[in-house]
């Protein structure tokens, strides 16, 4: 019988001495979802994935992945998942095809089935023309696509991606996500990923924001941004201090000045701007309107931006891979 949830965690906790890496985590991910774990370095994202993938034993609580308990039945969990680490684990001296064949042998896949799956996945990630090339000659984006293909080779029900586009340029990130969307549609799998790139998190159907080991809030990107509600309006004027005072007096809105001009928030900023410009007795040189972002959501719930929260790289309390 198919599991109701692709990933389920109840009271999941991981501690190292007095350090609480993950605190009482509850989550439920449906089959076929693209689910994102968002947060700064050290928030507990990688530790959570390591527990769900049976690489770390939980200190408390329970979790099921692909219908199997991660503590009581880890072998069944491993057979039902694919995993792509932050760091590349490909053998650079082997060809793309040889790396995939090695993975198939590890999973005991019959030769005929492995050959068909290998050819289909190389085609899916557009690497068929480089199947005989050593991986050391591949770009970062090509290696990431090959690692995703390797994670899917044994047809897992859940694909875990730990910071899948770290170190890649924006154009390559877009290409990787195009492949992931196509893979999810064609393979009918659940994708569970961690990321601290908020623009990347927009690709997920549902998000959980993590901070200091705790799940802060969960929802679709639209739902989370709807909590913030107001658009950001930035004005450049002939007299920013006078303009900010007028905004506060005439419209009852909080406005502050800065290096980029006058900043204020209001619902439906695009509709508000013409009235604002007409009633300000100050020359307006430029106006920009920006809808709420996920960074605004992170700021709303934690009191800081994710870039401020990132700071220096936090120590990795998980297993070395």
N, C-alpha and C positions, 0 to 999 in steps of 0.2 A: 504494500500500500504506500502511495506517495506521501511523503511527510507534509504536514500542514505548513511548516515553516522551513525555509532553506537554512536559516541560521536563527538560533534561539539562545538567549542568555538570560539567566535569572540570578541576580545577586552576585555576579561574577566579580572576583576580587583577586588582585595580585599584590603582595607586599614583599619587600626586601628589607628585613630588619624593621626599622621604624619608617622606612620610605614606603608610601602607598602609591604604587604605579597606576593601579586601576581600582576604583572604589565602587562596589555594589552596582555593577552595570547590569541594566535590564534592557534588552532589545529583541525585536522580532523582525526578521527580514523574509518577505514572501518570495516564493519561487518566481524567477524571471525578472526580479527587480535589479536595477543598478543603484546600489546603496553606498553612500559616501560617508566616511569618517573624516571629519574636518577638524583641524586644530593645529596649534603650533608644535614645534619640536618639543618633545618631552611631555606631551599631553596625555600619553597612554595609548596612542593609536597602534603603534607597532607591537606593543606588549599585548594588546587585545587580540590582534591578528595571530600572534604567536600562540596564544592560548587556544584560539579557535582552530588553529591548524595542528594542534597537539605538539608543538615545539616547546611549550611551557606548560607546566602543570598549575592549574589555578590554586590559589591559597584558600579560596572559599567559593561557594556558589556552584552553579552547574551550567553547562552549555551543550547544545546539540547542533551538529552541522550535517546537512544532508540526511537527517533522520537518525543520526547515531550520536551517542554520548561521547564527548571528547575524552573523558577520563576512563570510562568503563569499556569503550570499544574504539580505541584510537586507530586500529588498523582499518576498520571500515570507514572511518572518517577520511583517512588518507587516500583510500581508493576512490572516494567520492569528490575529492577536491583537486583543483589545480592551484599552483602558487607561483607568483612572480615576485621575487625579492627586490628591494631597493637596489642592491648591488648586483651587477651582472655575475651569473654563475655559469656562463657558457664556456666551453673549452675553445680558446682562440685558435688552437692549432688544428682542430677538426673542422670539416666543412659544415655547412648548414644541415645538409642531409645526414651527416654522421652524428651530429649532436642530437638530432631527432631520433635516429635509430637507437642510439645509446639509451635515450629516455624510454623508448618502446621496450627495449630489453629489460630495463629495470622493473617495468610494470608487467613483464611476462606476456606481452601482447603477441598473439599469433602472427607469424611473418606476413601472411597475405593481408590480414586486417591492418597491420601496421603500415604496410606499403601503401594501401589505399588512403589511410588517414593522413600519412605523411605528405602524399602528393596533393590531397585536397587542402591541407592547411598551408602548405607552401604557396599554393595558388591563391588562397584566401588572403594571405598577408603579402602577396605580390613579391615573393622571393624565389619563385621557380627558376628564374633566369640566373640566380646566384647560388643554386643549391650545391654546386660543386666547388664553391669558393671558400677558402679558409675564413672563419669568422673574424680573425684579427684584421681582415681587410674591410670589415663592415663599418659603416657609420653608427653613431649612437642610436639613431632612430631605427636602423635596420636590425641592430642587435635586440632592441626592445621588442620589435615585431616578432623576431624569431623566438624570443623568450615567451611571449604570449602564445605563439603557436605550440611551443613545447609544453606549456601548462595545459593546453587543450587536447593534447595528443591522445590521452586515454579517455576522452569524452567525459570529463567531470561534470557534476551537477552544479558545483559552485566554484567560481574562479576568484581567488584572492589576489589583489594587486596592491603591493605596499609601495606607495609613492611611485606610480608607474612612469611618470614623465620627468622625474628628477634629473636635472642636468641637460635636458633637451631644450632646444630653442623653441620659441612660440609656434613657428610654422610646423615643426615636427610634432609638437604636442597636438595640434589640430589634426594632423594626419593620423596619429595614434588613436585619437578618439573616434575618427571616422571608421577605423578598423574595428574598434571595440563595439561601436553601435551595430556594425554589420555582423560581427561575431555573435553578439547577444541575440540578434534577430534570427540568424541562421542556425545557431547551435542550441537555442532555447535554454540558455544557462543563466544562473544568477551571478552578477558581478558585485563583489564587495571590495571596495578600495579605500585606502587612506590617502589623504593629500593635505598639504598646507597651502596649495594654490587655490584661492577662492574662485578665480575665474574658471578653473577646471571643474570645480564642484558643481557648476551650473549644468554639467552634463548628466548629473545624477537625478534619478526620479525622486529620491528621498535622501535627506541628510541628517546626520547626528553631529552636533558640534561638541567636541571634547575640550576640556580645559582642566589642567591639574588633576588628571585621572578620573574626572567625573563627566558624565553625559549631562550637558547643560540644557540643550533643547533639541528637539527632533521635528522634522516636517519636510515638505517639499520646498524647493528654493523659493517658489512664489509665496507660499504660506509664511515662511520665515521673513522674507522681505516685507510682507504685508504687515507684520508687527511694527516695523519701523514706520511704514506708511508714507511719510513725507518725502518729497523730492528735495534735493539740494540745489539751491539757486545761488550762483556766484555772479556778482555785479562788479564791473570796473567803471568807476564814475569820475567826474571831475573833482569831487570832494567826498571821499569815502566816509569820513566821520559824520559829516552832515547827512549823507544818504542813510547811514545806519540809524541815526537818531530819528529821521523821518519814517523809516520802516517801523521802528518801535512805536512811535507816536500815532501814526496814521492807520497802521494795520494790526497793531498789537502783537507783532511777531518778534521773537528774539533774533537779533542780528548782531554780528560782531565783525570787526575788521581784521584783516591780516595781509600778508604779502601779496596774496592773489586777489584782494578786493574785499567786498562785503559778502558775507556768507549768511544764508538764512535757510530755513526749511519750511515747506508748505505743501499741502496736498495739491496734486495736479499743477505742478509748477509751470508747465507750458501755458495753461489757461490764465495763470495769475500774472505772468510777465507783462503782457500788454497794459493791464491796469496799473501795475507797479511803475512802469516807465512813464505812463501818462501823468501820474499823480506826483512823481518825484520832481521837486524844483531844482534838480541837479542834473547836469549833462550825463547821460549814460553812454559809455563807450563800447561796452560789450556785455553780453549776458550768456551764461551757460546754465542748462538745466540737466541734472543728473538724477536718474531714478535711484531708489535705495539699492545698495549692493550687499553682498554677504559679509563684507568687512564691516558695514554699518550694523548688520545683525550681530556679529561677534562683539563689536563695541557696545551695543545695546545690552547684551547679556553678561558681559564680563568687565565692562568698564575700561577696556583697552583694545587697540586694534590688534589683529593677528600678527602684524609686523613687529609691534612693540612686544607682544608676548613671545615671539620667536627668540629674540635676543641671541646670546651665544648658544651653540649646539649643546643640548643637554646630554648627559652620559646615557649610554644605552645599557639598561639593566637586563635586557633580554639576552638569549644565547648568542654566541658568536657563530656566524654561518660561513 
